[in-house]
């Protein structure tokens, strides 16, 4: 049984066939998924989906690219949503220095506010990091994020930084890039991370794994991620699937 810890079934790319996408995922052994919302429209859609399917859960947060659009009222709203029975995490949140829509200082402030909120409501956090590793690690330390811990989503950094994040009570989640032929770092991380700190995800509809790279991603393909990691670690696919599902249930507090 597989657990896709990060999927955007709330994306426009699934507006025509979300039921078929969910059916395909289940037929490939995906038993649970966390649908991630990162602004008002995507959060509302994530909650609608989670209320319709008992095996879907939601994470709610504010994406760093859109940090400049976040209002004080949005933060209040996130606090209210944190008590929803299907909300299992806050995020995705973090820093994104690739896109320049939101100034870095605004991104950092919104990131810090969400970490503080997570500590208030005792929920783990899901971290989005694009070209901002040093600043993210520094903020996680300064805000004592280890108190709630969380997930380094679609991790693309070094083994050394991964271990630093694990020391701060974070799990390392790997997605489609671990299947790419020349993806050296994700493969090294897949082999090195302690098994009890490893998660799998798709980030669908983005980052589609090989051999479907270039096409729309979907949660059924998390099986390809699991198979690749099992192969890299020299272990059975079944054990990798079982352990990463157990890890996901633990971080998200799902019985």
Secondary structure, 3 states (H helix, E strand, C coil): CEEEEEECCCCHHHCCCHHHHHHHHHHCCEEEEEEEECCHHHHHHHHHHHHHCCCEEEEECCCHHHHHHCCHHHHHHHHHHCCCCCEEEEEEEEEECCCCCCCHHHHHHHHHHHHHHHHHHCCEEEEEEECCHHHHHHHHHHCCHHHCCEEECCCCCCHHHHHHHHHCCEEEEECHHHHCCCCHHHHHHHHHCCHHHEEECCCCCCCCCCCCCCCCCCHHHHHHHHHHHHHHHCCCHHHHHHHHHHHHHHHHCCC
